[in-house]
Amino acid sequence: MWKVPLFDLNYDHQEQDAVVKVLQSRWLSSGSKTLEFEDAFARYLGGGVQCCAMTNCTAALHTALLLADIKPGDEVVLPGLTFVADLNVVVMMGATPVLADAESIQDWNISPADIKKKITHRTKALIAVHFAGFPCEMDELRELCREHEITLIEDVAHAVGGSYKGEKCGTLGDIGCFSFFSNKNLSVGEGGMFVCRDKELAEKAKLFRSHGMTSMTIDRHQGKSLSYDVRMPGFNYRIDEIRSALGLVQLRKLDNGNAKRAEIAAHYRSELKELKKVSIPWQNPQPYSISSFHIFPILLEPEVNRQEFMEFLKNRGVQTSIHYPFFGEFTGYSLGEQQGIPICQDISARCVTLPLFPTMTKGQTEKVIESVQEFFSEGKS
Ligand SMILES: *Cc1c(COP(=O)(O)O)cnc(C)c1O
């Protein structure tokens, strides 16, 4: 249907072969591939971090909040502009979400100055999202969290492979939560990773991931244990072997894929910068920050009709999206204006995400650029 979809998988025979091998092994649930994936991911991140693969990023975020000992009534600060998973997990824990505004319409990441205003004696954790793959100002966030004794959780769903001052995103706070959902930079369908430096915390995450049990089905299958103890209550947040095997292949492709994304983003930027009614965030990123270029969001001038713009591109076979709708407008929530996040609200109303994925052809990139240029040259506003 689309000439240029928003995203397409960077998959080939390697992923197929990896899946077939797992099927031939006759072991599907968490086992040796999962351990291999965790080890490879830990080596990729560097710095001796602990990795615990999970069913998805939301499960990792839930685990992070539990291990940060978030209790009903505690406050968790999070960005006003992010995927709803961050908001949902906080609310499902019985904690109070406190939304902090974006830094500016140039830098859509959470504003340290606004966080400072919103921290109270009840604040227990901060969730930082590296939006679109651009790392947050982690030195400032770490300092704030240290000062107020707050757990710093990185939501790294957008920023796998990104880095800040030479350190990989996801290793900069107390806990990092990755997503390997289909449309993320490392795709397995449904998958995630809980990352931390603290060995004891990682052990707890592993217990929590598997009903608090001290042994796994694979251990009993291999005759390593006959029974198990339950050390704490837990859930089933285990990833399986097929997804772990896909993760291993995708991890090998990650850096090249991100480099391709960077090239396409640079092409977009140079071709779209002349348009008066379009602005592109992160024009001058810090030299010490390396983005993973997860998505390519643009901001339309207020007088441009976003619906018309998106329809116009759709009619040319170009898929676009909105990252993200404003939390204040969700019918299941009554957050919003009272939270004082005017910049997030403004961005939500005017942002559009253009297609970006590593296998995008030059022709596809040009198709998007031409369609955008055409919209504005037809004098639409
Ligand atoms: C995708 C995403 C999530 C959720 O990840 P899942 O693996 O689907 O649970 C959380 N936060 C952000 C910012 C995301 O983009």
Ligand as a Chemical Component Dictionary entry (heavy atoms), coordinates in Angstrom:
data_LIG
# 
_chem_comp.id                   LIG 
_chem_comp.type                 NON-POLYMER 
_chem_comp.pdbx_formal_charge   0 
_chem_comp.three_letter_code    LIG 
# 
loop_
_chem_comp_atom.comp_id 
_chem_comp_atom.atom_id 
_chem_comp_atom.alt_atom_id 
_chem_comp_atom.type_symbol 
_chem_comp_atom.charge 
_chem_comp_atom.model_Cartn_x 
_chem_comp_atom.model_Cartn_y 
_chem_comp_atom.model_Cartn_z 
_chem_comp_atom.pdbx_ordinal 
LIG C1 C1 C 0 8.178 1.585  22.269 1  
LIG C2 C2 C 0 8.320 2.385  23.494 2  
LIG C3 C3 C 0 8.048 1.847  24.760 3  
LIG C4 C4 C 0 7.410 0.508  24.964 4  
LIG O1 O1 O 0 8.167 -0.523 24.512 5  
LIG P1 P1 P 0 7.550 -2.002 24.438 6  
LIG O2 O2 O 0 8.732 -2.855 24.173 7  
LIG O3 O3 O 0 6.572 -2.000 23.298 8  
LIG O4 O4 O 0 6.899 -2.284 25.736 9  
LIG C5 C5 C 0 8.305 2.618  25.873 10 
LIG N1 N1 N 0 8.775 3.871  25.757 11 
LIG C6 C6 C 0 9.020 4.430  24.561 12 
LIG C7 C7 C 0 9.570 5.808  24.518 13 
LIG C8 C8 C 0 8.779 3.719  23.392 14 
LIG O5 O5 O 0 9.015 4.286  22.209 15 
# 
loop_
_chem_comp_bond.comp_id 
_chem_comp_bond.atom_id_1 
_chem_comp_bond.atom_id_2 
_chem_comp_bond.value_order 
_chem_comp_bond.pdbx_ordinal 
LIG C1 C2 SING 1  
LIG C2 C3 SING 2  
LIG C2 C8 DOUB 3  
LIG C3 C4 SING 4  
LIG C3 C5 DOUB 5  
LIG C4 O1 SING 6  
LIG O1 P1 SING 7  
LIG P1 O2 DOUB 8  
LIG P1 O3 SING 9  
LIG P1 O4 SING 10 
LIG C5 N1 SING 11 
LIG N1 C6 DOUB 12 
LIG C6 C7 SING 13 
LIG C6 C8 SING 14 
LIG C8 O5 SING 15 
# 
